[in-house]
């Protein structure tokens, strides 16, 4: 495990390389000055940590006492285009988990799309405080019979799903009832992009996401009451 020299510029992220059996992973840290917890978030199979939702969380949460760790899987660090099998993704995530654990700070396991599946599958065994599932891919587009609901329903820890209202991988009304919380970003697609003609702007859509996640994380640490709706 190696770290790049610390950047002393205000709010500048710090990058850390972590060796895993699947290759070198990379963590980009957005540190809170007085952290209360760590939110570790993995990317999807079609992109990296530049995703709009991950960047929005990295900007919004550190001032609220949440250190955000954006995690790049080894295949992405190596410059490959295609993600490996789920088993390999889980292997990389498990191996880098110790680097996410800081003394006295609970860790929330998060991810978007394929990264959300990884977080759901491994949360209980790794001791995650909870799961944040962004754009959970409930099924492949147009294939509702290929449901991945079991991964979501069996996390074994408190779980929040944040889903776009127009996500082709699973619209809000397709999700089964269960012991998890649900936050809809109206009009958002799988990347939380909203149409130009939507009655809310892209900035407003992302604020719904970041505010909802912030309320949930704050409530988990004994402050606030949370406002995510329970899936019935």
C-alpha positions as CSV (number, residue, x, y, z in Angstrom):
1,X,0.0,0.0,0.0
2,X,1.5,3.4,-1.0
3,X,0.3,6.9,-0.7
4,X,1.1,9.9,-2.9
5,X,2.6,12.9,-1.2
6,X,-0.1,14.8,0.7
7,X,-1.5,17.8,-1.1
8,X,-1.7,20.7,1.3
9,X,-4.1,22.7,-0.9
10,X,-7.5,23.3,0.8
11,X,-10.0,20.6,0.0
12,X,-7.6,18.9,-2.4
13,X,-8.1,15.1,-2.6
14,X,-5.4,12.7,-1.6
15,X,-4.9,9.5,-3.7
16,X,-3.8,6.2,-2.3
17,X,-2.8,3.1,-4.2
18,X,-3.8,-0.2,-2.6
19,X,-2.6,-3.6,-3.8
20,X,-5.2,-6.4,-4.1
21,X,-5.2,-9.9,-5.6
22,X,-7.0,-8.4,-8.6
23,X,-4.3,-5.7,-9.1
24,X,-3.8,-2.2,-7.7
25,X,-6.9,-0.3,-6.7
26,X,-7.0,3.4,-6.0
27,X,-8.7,5.4,-3.3
28,X,-9.3,9.2,-3.7
29,X,-9.9,10.7,-0.3
30,X,-12.0,13.8,0.3
31,X,-11.4,14.3,4.0
32,X,-13.6,16.0,6.5
33,X,-11.8,18.3,9.0
34,X,-13.7,16.6,11.9
35,X,-14.9,13.3,10.5
36,X,-17.6,11.3,12.1
37,X,-17.7,8.5,9.6
38,X,-16.3,7.3,6.2
39,X,-18.4,6.8,3.1
40,X,-16.6,4.5,0.7
41,X,-18.1,4.5,-2.8
42,X,-17.2,2.4,-5.8
43,X,-18.0,3.2,-9.4
44,X,-20.0,1.3,-12.0
45,X,-19.1,-1.0,-14.8
46,X,-19.3,1.7,-17.5
47,X,-17.4,4.6,-15.9
48,X,-15.3,5.8,-13.0
49,X,-15.3,8.1,-10.1
50,X,-15.9,11.1,-12.4
51,X,-19.6,10.1,-12.3
52,X,-21.8,13.1,-11.5
53,X,-23.4,11.6,-8.4
54,X,-20.0,10.5,-6.9
55,X,-18.5,13.9,-7.5
56,X,-21.5,15.6,-6.0
57,X,-21.2,13.5,-2.8
58,X,-17.5,14.2,-2.6
59,X,-18.2,17.9,-2.7
60,X,-21.2,18.0,-0.4
61,X,-20.4,15.6,2.4
62,X,-17.0,16.5,3.9
63,X,-18.2,19.9,5.3
64,X,-20.8,17.8,7.2
65,X,-18.3,15.6,8.8
66,X,-18.3,12.7,6.3
67,X,-15.0,11.7,4.8
68,X,-15.7,10.4,1.3
69,X,-13.5,7.8,-0.3
70,X,-14.0,7.3,-4.0
71,X,-12.7,3.8,-4.9
72,X,-11.4,2.7,-8.3
73,X,-11.4,-1.0,-8.9
74,X,-8.2,-2.5,-10.3
75,X,-9.5,-3.0,-13.8
76,X,-10.3,0.7,-14.0
77,X,-6.9,1.7,-12.7
78,X,-5.2,-0.6,-15.2
79,X,-7.1,1.2,-18.1
80,X,-9.2,-1.7,-19.1
81,X,-12.6,-1.1,-20.7
82,X,-14.6,-4.0,-19.5
83,X,-15.3,-4.8,-15.9
84,X,-14.4,-8.4,-14.7
85,X,-16.8,-10.9,-13.2
86,X,-18.7,-10.0,-10.0
87,X,-16.5,-12.4,-8.0
88,X,-13.4,-10.5,-9.1
89,X,-15.0,-7.2,-8.2
90,X,-15.8,-8.5,-4.7
91,X,-12.2,-9.8,-4.3
92,X,-10.8,-6.3,-5.0
93,X,-13.3,-4.6,-2.7
94,X,-12.6,-7.0,0.2
95,X,-8.9,-6.6,-0.2
96,X,-8.9,-2.8,-0.1
97,X,-11.4,-2.6,2.8
98,X,-8.8,-2.4,5.5
99,X,-7.4,0.8,3.9
100,X,-10.9,2.4,4.4
101,X,-11.0,1.7,8.1
102,X,-9.9,4.6,10.2
103,X,-9.6,4.4,14.0
104,X,-12.9,5.2,15.7
105,X,-14.8,5.9,12.4
106,X,-17.6,3.6,11.1
107,X,-17.5,2.9,7.4
108,X,-20.5,3.0,5.1
109,X,-20.2,0.8,2.0
110,X,-21.4,2.5,-1.1
111,X,-21.4,2.2,-4.8
112,X,-23.2,3.1,-8.0
113,X,-24.6,0.5,-10.3
114,X,-22.2,-2.5,-10.4
115,X,-20.4,-0.9,-7.4
116,X,-23.7,-0.9,-5.5
117,X,-24.0,-4.6,-6.1
118,X,-20.5,-5.1,-4.7
119,X,-21.4,-3.1,-1.6
120,X,-24.6,-5.1,-1.0
121,X,-22.9,-8.5,-1.4
122,X,-20.1,-7.8,1.0
123,X,-21.4,-5.3,3.6
124,X,-22.2,-7.7,6.4
125,X,-19.0,-9.8,6.2
126,X,-16.8,-6.6,6.1
127,X,-18.6,-5.0,9.1
128,X,-20.0,-2.0,7.2
129,X,-22.2,0.4,9.2
130,X,-24.7,0.5,6.3
131,X,-25.0,0.5,2.6
132,X,-25.6,3.3,0.1
133,X,-26.8,1.9,-3.2
134,X,-26.8,4.5,-6.0
135,X,-28.6,3.5,-9.2
136,X,-28.9,-0.1,-8.1
137,X,-29.2,-2.2,-11.3
138,X,-32.3,-4.2,-10.4
139,X,-32.2,-5.9,-13.8
140,X,-30.7,-5.4,-17.2
141,X,-32.6,-2.9,-19.3
142,X,-35.7,-4.6,-20.8
143,X,-35.1,-7.8,-18.8
144,X,-37.1,-7.5,-15.6
145,X,-37.1,-11.3,-15.3
146,X,-33.3,-11.1,-14.6
147,X,-33.9,-9.6,-11.1
148,X,-31.0,-8.9,-8.7
149,X,-33.3,-8.0,-5.9
150,X,-31.9,-10.8,-3.6
151,X,-28.6,-8.9,-3.4
152,X,-30.4,-5.8,-2.2
153,X,-32.7,-7.6,0.2
154,X,-29.9,-9.6,1.9
155,X,-27.4,-7.0,2.8
156,X,-27.9,-7.6,6.5
157,X,-27.3,-4.0,7.4
158,X,-29.3,-0.7,7.0
159,X,-29.5,0.1,3.3
160,X,-30.5,3.2,1.4
161,X,-31.3,3.0,-2.3
162,X,-31.1,6.2,-4.4
163,X,-32.7,5.7,-7.8
164,X,-33.6,7.8,-10.7
165,X,-37.3,8.0,-11.6
166,X,-36.5,7.0,-15.2
167,X,-33.7,4.4,-14.6
168,X,-33.9,1.7,-17.3
169,X,-32.1,-0.7,-14.9
170,X,-35.0,-0.5,-12.5
171,X,-37.6,2.2,-12.0
172,X,-38.8,3.0,-8.5
173,X,-42.1,1.1,-8.8
174,X,-40.3,-2.0,-9.9
175,X,-38.5,-2.4,-6.6
176,X,-39.8,-5.0,-4.2
177,X,-40.9,-4.2,-0.7
178,X,-38.2,-4.8,1.9
179,X,-36.3,-3.6,5.0
180,X,-34.5,-0.8,3.2
181,X,-35.0,2.9,2.6
182,X,-35.6,4.4,-0.8
183,X,-35.0,7.8,-2.2
184,X,-36.2,8.7,-5.7
185,X,-34.5,11.4,-7.8
186,X,-37.4,12.5,-10.1
187,X,-36.8,12.2,-13.9
188,X,-33.3,10.9,-13.4
189,X,-31.9,8.2,-15.6
190,X,-29.2,5.6,-14.6
191,X,-26.6,8.4,-14.4
192,X,-29.1,10.7,-12.6
193,X,-29.2,12.9,-15.7
194,X,-32.5,14.7,-16.1
195,X,-34.1,15.8,-19.4
196,X,-33.7,19.5,-20.3
197,X,-37.5,19.8,-20.3
198,X,-37.9,18.3,-16.8
199,X,-39.5,20.6,-14.2
200,X,-36.3,20.5,-12.2
201,X,-32.7,21.3,-13.2
202,X,-29.8,19.0,-13.1
203,X,-28.4,20.9,-10.1
204,X,-31.7,20.5,-8.2
205,X,-31.8,16.8,-9.0
206,X,-28.3,16.3,-7.6
207,X,-29.2,18.4,-4.5
208,X,-32.1,15.9,-3.8
209,X,-29.5,13.2,-3.9
210,X,-26.9,14.8,-1.8
211,X,-29.3,16.2,0.8
212,X,-31.1,12.8,1.1
213,X,-27.8,11.0,1.6
214,X,-26.6,13.6,4.1
215,X,-29.8,13.3,6.1
216,X,-29.5,9.5,6.2
217,X,-25.9,9.5,7.3
218,X,-26.5,12.2,9.9
219,X,-29.4,10.2,11.3
220,X,-27.3,7.1,11.6
221,X,-24.9,8.9,13.8
222,X,-27.5,10.1,16.2
223,X,-28.3,13.5,14.7
224,X,-31.5,14.2,12.8
225,X,-34.4,11.9,12.0
226,X,-33.7,11.0,8.3
227,X,-36.3,11.4,5.6
228,X,-35.8,8.5,3.2
229,X,-39.0,6.5,2.6
230,X,-39.1,2.9,3.6
231,X,-40.0,0.5,0.8
232,X,-43.3,-1.2,1.5
